[in-house]
């Protein structure tokens, strides 16, 4: 593989894992971090508190300046929290070359505009663009565990660039052309992870978890199709794959928030002291608004919203889901 100059914008757990992965493949990698202590620790000790227990490849160079990090990069990977992507992309634009391939690895929906992350990046950067998604816990990627992902772009050549740099002995990346489906799968599964976490916290058992995952996938698919995605995409890595991982895996931040709430904790307490963002909380608001705009029924999303933001007891919300009008499974 021909090495590339890559800039990773965002030094959270996933951004750091991707920077390490790219460096291990022989690429020249710059990592932008907002936090001064992260820049210092990556450069001096090859460590990052957001990805504890993993040594960052020594060739990764961290920068406090976005301009320095992205200057000359052939590929720029944005791995910021969803609420910060627009502002950070706007800042990075001045130093990004026109032919730079933009990879958006952030999963979410912008709350104010209900725009997908790829749309936000495209509006700000006007460059070739790929959405990277799939079942990818950062700690497992950093540990070299086998992982599969999806690189989605409307332009096949651009998707192939991302596929090439994000493939190696421990990561297999597939191309896709359904950007909407891939992006929505990655965003909406976080809401379903909160829901399954709530059920687990309530002690409702494996039957309830399996039902929530399956019916959650139906909701995700309904909304995705309404927005122009394809049903089959939601049966793939960025849909079902990521959904199963996030709803069942012990490393899932979104599931952990749900578990804490299911056990009787408040949202504030569940989020307190967390280094990393639980995107499912923000995406619950966005998904509910998108569903209302499109006239799509999403009862699990509604239930999570009521528990998180309206104070409804978790047990009552789960009971209400069971009491809904009976219908064919295909509805």
Residue pairs with C-beta under 8 A, 6 or more apart in sequence:
1 25
1 26
1 164
1 165
3 25
3 26
3 27
3 28
4 27
4 28
4 74
4 75
4 165
5 27
5 28
5 30
5 72
5 73
5 74
5 75
6 19
6 22
6 27
6 28
6 29
6 30
6 73
6 74
6 75
6 76
6 77
6 165
7 29
7 30
7 31
7 32
7 69
7 70
7 73
7 75
7 76
7 77
8 15
8 16
8 18
8 19
8 22
8 29
8 30
8 31
8 32
8 69
8 77
8 79
9 15
9 32
9 66
9 69
9 70
9 76
9 77
9 78
9 79
9 80
9 88
9 92
10 32
10 33
10 78
10 79
10 80
10 81
10 88
10 106
11 19
11 31
11 32
11 33
11 34
11 35
11 38
11 39
11 42
11 48
11 50
11 62
12 50
12 79
12 80
12 81
12 138
12 276
12 277
13 50
13 51
13 138
13 139
13 276
14 79
14 105
14 136
14 138
15 31
15 77
15 79
15 80
15 105
16 31
16 42
16 48
16 50
16 51
16 54
16 56
16 138
16 142
17 51
17 54
17 138
17 139
17 141
17 142
18 77
18 79
18 105
18 141
18 166
19 29
19 31
19 56
19 57
19 60
20 54
20 56
20 57
20 60
20 142
21 141
21 142
21 166
21 168
21 171
22 29
22 165
22 166
23 29
23 56
23 57
23 59
23 60
24 57
24 168
25 165
25 168
27 165
28 59
29 57
29 59
29 60
29 61
30 60
30 61
30 62
30 63
30 68
30 69
30 70
30 73
31 42
31 60
31 61
31 62
31 63
31 69
32 62
32 63
32 64
32 65
32 66
32 69
32 70
33 39
33 42
33 48
33 62
33 63
33 64
36 64
37 49
38 48
38 49
38 50
38 62
39 62
39 63
39 64
40 62
41 47
41 48
41 49
42 48
42 56
42 60
42 61
42 62
43 61
43 62
46 55
46 56
46 57
46 58
46 60
47 55
47 56
48 54
48 56
49 275
50 275
50 276
51 138
51 139
51 142
53 139
54 139
54 142
54 143
63 69
66 88
66 91
66 92
66 95
67 92
67 94
67 95
70 76
70 92
70 95
70 96
70 100
71 95
72 97
73 96
73 97
73 100
74 100
74 101
75 100
75 101
75 103
75 161
75 162
75 165
76 92
76 96
76 100
76 101
76 102
76 103
77 103
77 105
77 132
78 85
78 88
78 89
78 92
78 102
78 103
78 104
78 105
78 106
78 117
78 121
79 105
79 106
80 88
80 106
81 106
81 108
81 277
81 279
82 106
82 107
82 108
82 109
82 110
82 117
82 187
82 279
82 282
82 283
83 108
83 110
83 111
83 282
85 104
85 106
85 108
85 110
85 117
85 120
85 121
86 110
86 120
86 123
86 124
89 120
89 121
89 124
89 125
90 124
92 125
93 124
93 125
96 102
96 125
96 127
98 126
98 127
99 127
99 128
100 127
100 128
101 127
101 128
101 129
101 130
101 158
101 161
101 162
102 121
102 122
102 125
102 127
102 128
102 129
102 130
103 129
103 130
103 131
103 132
103 151
103 162
103 166
104 117
104 118
104 121
104 129
104 130
104 131
104 132
105 132
105 133
106 117
107 117
107 133
107 183
107 186
107 187
107 190
107 279
108 117
108 187
108 190
108 279
108 282
108 283
108 286
109 115
109 116
109 117
109 184
109 187
109 283
109 286
109 287
109 290
110 116
110 117
110 120
110 286
111 282
111 285
111 286
111 289
113 120
114 286
114 289
114 290
114 293
115 123
116 131
116 179
116 180
116 183
116 184
116 187
117 131
117 183
117 187
118 129
118 131
118 179
118 183
121 129
122 129
128 153
128 155
128 158
129 153
129 158
130 151
130 152
130 153
130 158
130 159
130 161
130 162
131 151
131 152
131 153
131 179
131 182
131 183
131 186
132 149
132 150
132 151
132 152
132 162
132 166
132 173
133 149
133 150
133 152
133 182
133 183
133 185
133 186
133 237
133 238
133 242
134 147
134 148
134 149
134 150
134 173
134 186
134 237
134 238
134 241
134 242
135 147
135 148
135 149
135 237
135 241
135 242
135 244
135 245
135 246
136 147
136 149
136 242
136 245
137 245
137 249
137 251
137 252
139 251
140 147
140 251
141 147
141 170
141 171
144 170
145 170
146 170
146 171
146 172
147 170
147 171
147 172
148 171
148 172
148 173
148 174
148 237
148 241
149 166
149 171
149 172
149 173
149 174
149 237
150 173
150 174
150 175
150 176
150 182
150 236
150 237
150 238
151 159
151 162
151 163
151 166
151 173
151 174
151 175
151 176
152 159
152 175
152 176
152 177
152 178
152 179
152 181
152 182
152 183
152 238
153 159
153 162
153 175
153 176
153 177
153 179
154 177
154 179
156 175
156 177
159 175
159 176
159 177
160 175
162 173
162 175
163 173
163 174
163 175
166 173
167 173
174 237
176 182
176 233
176 236
176 238
178 229
178 230
178 233
180 224
180 227
180 228
180 229
181 224
181 229
181 230
181 233
181 234
181 238
181 239
182 233
182 238
183 238
184 220
184 223
184 224
184 227
184 229
185 220
185 224
185 233
185 234
185 236
185 238
185 239
185 242
185 243
186 238
186 242
187 279
187 283
187 286
187 287
188 216
188 219
188 220
188 223
188 224
188 283
188 287
188 301
189 216
189 220
189 239
189 242
189 243
189 246
189 247
190 246
190 254
190 278
190 279
190 280
190 283
191 216
191 254
191 280
191 283
191 284
191 287
191 300
191 301
191 304
192 212
192 213
192 216
192 217
192 219
192 220
192 243
192 246
192 247
192 300
193 243
193 246
193 247
193 252
193 254
193 255
193 258
193 280
194 254
194 255
194 257
194 258
194 261
194 278
194 280
194 281
194 284
194 304
194 308
195 212
195 216
195 258
195 300
195 303
195 304
196 209
196 212
196 213
196 216
196 247
196 248
196 255
196 258
197 247
197 252
197 254
197 255
197 256
197 257
197 258
197 259
197 260
197 261
197 262
198 258
198 259
198 261
198 262
198 304
198 307
198 314
198 317
198 318
199 208
199 209
199 212
199 258
199 262
199 318
200 209
200 255
200 258
200 259
200 262
201 258
201 259
201 260
201 261
201 262
201 263
201 264
201 314
202 262
202 263
202 314
202 315
202 318
204 318
208 318
209 247
209 248
212 247
212 300
213 243
213 244
213 247
213 248
215 300
216 243
216 247
216 300
217 234
217 239
217 240
217 243
219 296
219 297
219 298
219 299
219 300
219 301
220 234
220 239
220 243
221 231
221 234
221 239
222 296
222 297
222 298
223 287
223 290
223 291
223 294
223 296
223 298
224 230
224 231
224 233
224 234
224 239
225 231
226 294
226 295
226 296
227 290
227 294
233 239
234 240
245 252
246 252
246 254
246 255
247 255
248 255
249 255
253 274
253 276
253 277
253 278
254 278
254 279
254 280
254 281
256 270
256 278
257 267
257 270
257 271
257 278
257 280
257 281
258 280
260 269
260 270
261 267
261 270
261 307
261 308
261 314
262 314
267 281
267 308
267 309
271 278
271 281
281 308
284 301
284 304
284 305
284 308
284 309
285 305
285 309
287 298
287 301
288 298
288 301
288 302
288 305
290 296
291 297
291 298
291 301
299 321
299 324
300 321
303 312
303 317
303 318
303 320
303 321
304 317
306 312
306 317
307 313
307 314
307 317
